[in-house]
Amino acid sequence: MQRTANRATKVIFLCLTFFCFFSCAPKVDVIQTGPWTTPSKKWKEIPVFSSREEIKKTWIAVALFHGKSILAVKRNKIEAQVKKARKIASKIGADAVLLVEARDETSTKRMVYISGVAIKYVNEKKSLPK
């Protein structure tokens, strides 16, 4: 009887741990808007821009990002979403991400979310018709 109770306790503990681990993971939705290619950069090499004016090369958007609303004071969770967006961008062959932190106007609390695009630089010489 004691062994069965210990086993049940362990199973419950593992299930709760599993649930807590995945409920804390940053949630970022992705929509493909352009061609995805083989990864060419590690995620830490993917620059993060906060405005179009910062990007000095011609580019196209290859994916849209939208994060889950988070309390504005939870900077670590916002940074986790940015990191997740960079990792996704790396996997789809993007050159950079253009992300903004937006205020969630539908909430009475001070909530924010990230929104933006994964971008691919356009090689103008190759893309121009001859």
ABEGO torsion letter per residue (X at the ends): XAAAAAAAAAAAAAAAAAAAAAAABBBBBBBBABBBBBBABBAAABBBBABAAABABBBBBABBBBBBBBBAABAAAAAAAAAAAAAAAAAAGBABBBBBBBBBAABABBBBBBBEBBBBBBBAAAABBX
